[in-house]
Amino acid sequence: MAELVSIAEDLWAATHPLRIAGGVRMDTRMTVARLPGERLWIHSPIPIDDALAAALEELGKVSYLVAPNLYHNLFLGPASARFPEARVFAPPGLARKIPSLRIDEALSAAPPDAWAGVIDQRLVEGAPPMEEVVFLHRPSRSLVVSDLLFNIQRPEGLGTKFVLTLMGTRGKLARSRAWSLITKDKAAWKASVREVLALDFEKMIMAHGDVVADDAKARVSEVLRPYL
């Protein structure tokens, strides 16, 4: 069973092991924020069984389900079926990619009224195959990313080590080389990343890898500055 772990006040995370073709093994992380009115905002849902659903219900009402890019949607459908009253948010391209998914509202560079003031966001433009949206939980100054950066310090298995080495992300906080392949407008990508770096954050919650608990802005700036 995935277990909710407290990251900061009104902010939790839970991880789920992924097994990908080629022997690649890594965890993926779901982030949960409690908004005013005990509404829960769920970023990149993982499989939610009865036990995890009960743990979430103890925190509040699942109100928003968020797919943060065009790849972090594997468990979005089951989550939306389990919580039919929750509104589903996703990048514009996901509805075209998977028409069968229920999506209630498209994400953009600005937060919707549903969580504005508590959670800020920036769209990483220039890479249409990804359409990643990065979020900032303002009360805890926590940046929430999915595939913009990886921080897998202890990769499991030869397949994982090989792929992470190939992508330049093995055993460290790093940007995947895949971004160079999928970025079509470098100027737009750089401008978006500068906007992300201008946000006020001290922690970073990764979808893949260890949470950066301290001094995240300096560390992220050091990693991304060479690409700007």
N, C-alpha and C positions, 0 to 999 in steps of 0.2 A: 504494500500500500504506500502511495506517495504521502509524505508527511509535510504539513505546512510548518515552515520555519519562520520565525519573526526576524525581519531585517531591520525594521525601525518601527516607531509608533504608527499604527494603521497601515503597515506594509509587511507583506508576507511573500514567501516563495515556496514552491514545491518542484521537485525534479522527477523526470521519468527517463529510463534508459531507452535509447534508440539503437536499433540494429539495422545497418544499412548495407546494401549489396557491396561485396568486396571485402567483407570482414571489418567494416568500419563500425566502431562502437563509441558512442558518446551520450552524455545526458543532455536533455533539453529541459529548460526551466520555465515554469509558469509563474508570473508575478501577479499578486493580488493587492489592490489598494482599497481601503475603505474610505468612501467619500461621505460628506455630510448626509444625514438621514439614513445612515447605515446601509448605503448602497455600495455594492461591491463591483469593482472594475477589474476584469480578468484579462491579462495580457498573455497571448500565446497559450491557449488552453492545452493541457495535457489530458490523458485519459482520466475521467472523473468517475470513480466508482462510488458505491453508496457511502462508504466510510469517508471519503474525501468530500463528497457532497454534504454530508452531515457536518463535517468540520467547517466547511464554508458557511453553512446556514447558521452556525453558532456565531459567526463574525458579522453577518448581515444578510442582505438580500442580493443575490446575483442579479445585477442590473445591466451590465455591459460586458460583452465578449469582444475581444479585439484580436484580429489577425494583423500583426505588425508589418508583414511583407507578403510577397507572393509565394513564399515557401512555408511559412509558419501557419499552415491551415489544416494540417493533417487531422487534428482532433477537433476542429471547429464545428463540423457538422454534428457529431455526437454531443458536444457541449450545448449547442443550440437546441438540440432535441430534448436534452435533460432539463434545460432551463428555457422553456418556450417564451416566457415573458421577458427575458433579457433581450436587449437590442444588440444586434451584431454589426460591428464596424470592421471595415477592411479597406485596403488600398483599391483605387478605381479598377485596376486591371484584374483583380481576382474574380469579379463577376464574369468577365469575359473568359478567363482561364477555366473556371469551374462553374458553369451556369446553374448547376444543380444546388449549389450552396445557398442557404438563406443569408442574404446580406441586406441589412436595413438602411445603412448609411455609409457613404464613402468617406474615408479619411482624407485629410488634406494637410497643408502646412500649418494650419491653425487649429486649436482645439475646438471641439463643438461645445455648445452651451452645457451639455450634460456633465462635463468635468472641467470646464474652464475655471481658472482660479486655483485649482488644486493640482491639476496635471497639465503641463504644457507639452507641446510637441513640435517637431520639425520633420518635414518630408525631405529625404535625401534624393534630390532630383538628379537627372542625367544618366540614370541606370535603369531603364524601363523594365528589364527582366526581373528586377528585384523590388522596386517601389517601396523601399524600407521607410518606415516612420519611426523616429526616435522620440522617446517620451521622457519628461522630467517630472518626478514626484516632488513638487515644490516644498512641502512641509519638511521632508527628510533630506532634501537636496540630493536625490538619488536619480541618476540617469539610467534609463531602462532601454537596452538595445537587444536586437535579435541577432543579425548577421553582420552588422557593421564592424564588430570586433569579436575576436575569440580570445579565451583565456584558459585553455585546457593545459594545465600544468603537468598532469600525469596521464597521458594517453594510454588506452588499453589496447593491447594486441598489435601485431605487426601491420595489419591492414590500416588501422587507425594511424599508427606512427608514420606509415608511408604517405598516406593522403595528407596528413597535417604538415609533414616535411615538404611535400610538393607545393602545398598552398602557403608555406611560410609561416604557419601558425603553431608549430609544435613546441609545447612546453613554455609558452610565453604569451603575454598580451600582445596581440598583433592584428593587423588587417590582412584578410585573405587576398592572395594574388588574383582570385577570381574577380575581384572588383575591376581590375585592369581589363579583363576580357569582356565584362558586361557593360562597362561605362561607355556610353555613346556621346555624351556631351560633358567633356572634362571640366569646362568652365562652370557649368551648372552644378556638377558634383562638388567641386571645390567650394563654391559659394555656399552650398547647403551645409557642408561640413564645418565651414567657418561659423555658420549660425549655430550649429550644435556646440561648438567649442566656446561660444559666447554665453552659453547657458551657465547658470550658477549651480554647480554640483560638486559634491565631495565624495560620493559613493557611485559605483556603477554596478548594476545588476545585469549579468550576462545571460543570454539564453543558453550559451555553450561555454562552460568553464567556471572558474572560481569567481565569486563576487569580489569586486575591488572595494574594500571597506573604507580605505583612507586614501587621501591625496589623489583621488581618481582624476581630477581635472588635469593636474600636471602630468600624470602618467599617460592619459589619453592624448594630450597635446603633443607629448614627445613621440608617440607612435604615429600620429596622423600628420604632423607638421611636414615631414619629408614629401608627402603626396600633394601638398598645397603650394 
